[in-house]
Structure formats: C-alpha cells, structure tokens
C-alpha cells in the first residue's frame, strides 16, 4: 500500500520563500510603482484589479473577477483543498488628491509577492487552499465589509495583510467607525419680511453641533464624532428649509460605536423637538468594526519579520490609528494587520510626504520584507497542524470576552 507523502518541512519552506521573493523582487516593485503612478480611488480601481489579477493568473492561480458583486474585487485560488485555507489580502485603492498616501500600493505588492512565493516555494502543490483576495475601497466604501457579507471569507482559517506606517507595531489599534448623515427639515421664509413663519433647518443643525460639543465630554476613550455641514441653504435672504450634515463616528469597540450612534440619534431628536424641525438620521456606507488582533498569527509574523532586521513592538496604550474594514474580517476569522514603518514616528500617513515614501527605497525594502513574513506565516497555517486550531481558539476567547 502506498504511503501518503511526508508533508514539507516548514523550516525548509521558509528558505525557499525567501528565494522566491528575491527572484520576484524587481517585478513586485514594478507592480507597486505602477499602482502608485496611476492611483485609483474607491471602487474605481479597474487598472489595479486588472494588473494584480493578471499577475496571479499568469502564475497559475484560478482567478475570479468581480466577486461579491464588486467589479474591482477579485480572488486568485490555488491548492489541493481539503485542508486549512489562508487568505492574503491586497488593498489597492488610493486617496482623492493624495494618491497612495496610505501606501496601499505596498500592501498590494506584499500580498501579491506572498501569494506567489508560497505557491512557488511549495512547487505548486499547496496543501489546503491559498487565496489571494483583492479588496477594493478600504479608504471609503468598505470592500472587505461587502466581501464578508457575501460569504467570501467563509471557510478561511487565516486572513493576512500588513500596512505601511510610521510605527513598527505587531498589531494595529483600529477603532470601529461609521458615517452618518443628519438632515433637518424646516420651513422657508424671508428673514425680515415674515421671519415668524420660518423654521430654520440650518439653525437646528448648528445646534446639533453645539449639543455634541457638550456631551462629548463624557464620551469614553477612543470615541469621538467629527462632522461637517454638507448643505446649509441656498441664499442669505431665505431661512433655510433644509440643512444636512455628515458625521464620522469612531468607537474603541464596535459596541462603543453603536452606543455613540444612539447618542447622536438622541441628540438629533432632542434638537428637532426644541426647534420644531423634522430630522432624518441615516447610515452612509458600511460600518467598520474594531480590529481583533490574533496573537497566534501576529506573533508568528513578527518572528518571521525579524529575519529582515525589523522588530515589532506592542502599540502604545491608548493610541488609536484610525479604522479599517479589516476589522469586519477579524471578527469572523483569525486575522493580522501589523504596521511596519516606512517613515519615522514624527511623520504621518495621508500626507504627500508619505505618498513619496511609498515609492521610495524604504517602501521597497518594507514591502519585500513583509511579503516574505506574510508568506512564512501562511506556510505556518498550511503546514503546522496546531496553528489553525490555536488561531481559532484565540479568536473565540476574544469574542467571549467582548474584546
């Protein structure tokens, strides 16, 4: 009777991963620079999706485009099936006016490099499943949130990505966030001819801003509201009958975010009663859930990254660095989202300087190091039988603790 072949030795595969990434380094950087030089914003990433999915297809991945009903989303799959499933996540949307000032071109390059390196290091015989997932619209729109709801991550045992930043942190302290629109309806009138007939919708909206400014003093750490006026009337000699504001809300946890949304509803309703207006409060786009780091997987990524001389530390307590739709993935499957610095801590992303760094030598160095570390972490999930179970146990423990 023929015996099943022995599984590959992970330590030997790590070495092959390094060689695979090195062999592809120039091409991965060309892809990253191509994305950087032609930035595309949320749900408009047609050329980016074409380029990245084409690279996967040429190297033997089974590519499906337009997944989850999103024209610029895709998956590339390889493997024997019937075992662990690892998803490597590629972001590639850019910021309006600032281009790749969040470094998504490096995320895409690293995820692509990791996927190709794992397949190459295992000779095309990937045990289980290896999935490269194109995730559009992280900056606005929440492509991953849509993919989660569409079931794209069902059956995935590990979702892996990294993010360039200004800190070397083993995981990202990412808050939950939502966008809400508040519209007040009043009654138009001439401010001197018949002022008593008017109901000032803009005045109501301004009062809402003032009310939130008072109640925010009791918001818990990590929670805040930031708003802008998107419609304040049409003429100075007409009492505005309609006014609208857009509000961004963040909470340290998804539960804290929902409490904040309810607070906004209560404040808006109170203002409407006090001013005689009618108010509408509506969600605008997908909710981003808070990120749950999986220490089993992020610890392995950090150890692999040390081979490149980059050491990650724990985040500074109480410091939050925004929100991301990776949070929606991390509450369903074990996930990582480490930060690796391409600039110093005195700098910031979402700036022209950071966009420049994302096309500079440090950006290339970090992208390639992250590709190798992501690939080796994927190998751990695929080849070390204890890793998927430990990762799932970690996620379940956090969920049960409400973390």
TADALIN-V495885 format. One record per run of one state. SS is the DSSP state (helix for helix, strand for strand, loop for the rest). FROM is the first residue (numbers start at 1). LEN is the number of residues. If there is no record, write none. Layout:
BEGIN
<<SS & FROM & LEN> <SS & FROM & LEN>>
END
This chain:
BEGIN
<<loop & 1 & 9> <helix & 10 & 28> <loop & 38 & 8> <helix & 46 & 13> <loop & 59 & 3> <strand & 62 & 4> <loop & 66 & 1> <helix & 67 & 3> <loop & 70 & 4> <strand & 74 & 8> <loop & 82 & 3> <strand & 85 & 7> <loop & 92 & 3> <strand & 95 & 1> <loop & 96 & 3> <strand & 99 & 1> <loop & 100 & 4> <helix & 104 & 18> <loop & 122 & 6> <strand & 128 & 8> <loop & 136 & 7> <helix & 143 & 7> <loop & 150 & 8> <strand & 158 & 3> <loop & 161 & 1> <strand & 162 & 4> <loop & 166 & 3> <strand & 169 & 1> <loop & 170 & 5> <strand & 175 & 11> <loop & 186 & 1> <strand & 187 & 1> <loop & 188 & 7> <helix & 195 & 3> <loop & 198 & 1> <strand & 199 & 1> <loop & 200 & 1> <helix & 201 & 18> <loop & 219 & 5> <strand & 224 & 8> <loop & 232 & 10> <strand & 242 & 10> <loop & 252 & 2> <helix & 254 & 22> <loop & 276 & 2> <strand & 278 & 6> <loop & 284 & 4> <strand & 288 & 1> <loop & 289 & 6> <helix & 295 & 14> <loop & 309 & 4> <strand & 313 & 1> <loop & 314 & 9> <strand & 323 & 1> <loop & 324 & 2> <helix & 326 & 5> <loop & 331 & 4> <strand & 335 & 1> <loop & 336 & 2> <strand & 338 & 4> <loop & 342 & 10> <helix & 352 & 6> <loop & 358 & 3> <helix & 361 & 23> <loop & 384 & 1> <helix & 385 & 17> <loop & 402 & 2>>
END
